[in-house]
Amino acid sequence: MEMRAAIAQDLLTVEDESVLKRIANYIKRTLKKSEDPTLMTKEEFFKRVDRSLQQAKEGKGVEWLPGETYQQFKERTACSK
């Protein structure tokens, strides 16, 4: 956190607009590279839910059988894809 404060303080002293633009572009590129691929929009989430519900209605779902262990479930469903 101290490093961020120091960088912020240094940026406040920069008066050259072209330098600020280059810094802003660098930060944008860095943030794009570090985006979390598991994040999704609300629309994407509900689209996946709807698709899953449709697959379940079509009988494409997989059911965890009574008394079945996790390992057994994995083995049984690994080849069903």
N, C-alpha and C positions, 0 to 999 in steps of 0.2 A: 504494500500500500504506500509505503514511503517513496518508492520509485515512481509510482503513478503521480504522486503529488509533485515530485521534482520535475517530471516531464511536463505536467500541466503548467507549472511555474515557468519553465523554459519556453513553452509555447506562447505564454502571455507576453513574453519579451520580444518575440519575432514580429518584425514590422513589415517584412517583405511578403507581399501577397502571393507571389509565385511559390515561395517556400512553403507557405501555409497550404496552398493547393496541392503541392506534391506530398506533403505530410498527410493531408486528408485522403488523397488517393491511395497512399500506402496503407493507411489504417483500413480503408474499405476493402482492399485486396486481402489483407491479413484476416479480416473478419470473415470474408467469404470462404477462405480456406479452412477456417475452424468451425464452420457451421455443423451442427449436429444432424447427421443424416436420419436419425430416428424421429426428429420433430416433423409434425405434419399440421396442416391447417385443419380447421374445424370441418370444412367441406370434405377434405380427403378422408378424415376419420369416419364421418357418417357414410361416405361412399363405400368404404371398406366394410362397415357394419352392415349396410344394405346388401352388399355382395355376399357376405357370409350368411346372412339370413336366407338369401335366395338359394345358395348352395345347400343349406340345411334342408330347405323345402324340397329340393331336387334329390335329396338322399345322399348327397356327396359329403355329408358330415361324418365325423368319427366319434364314437361313443366310448367312454371309459367304462369298461365292464365291471360289475360287482366283484370284489375280491382280487381284481387285477392290480399288480404292482406297477409302479412307474416304469421300471425296466421292461416289463412285459408289454406295457402299452407302447413304449417307444419301438420295441422290436416288431410288434404287430403293425404299427402304422407307418413305419419307415418305408416299406415297399408299396404302400397303398397310394403313393403320390403319382 
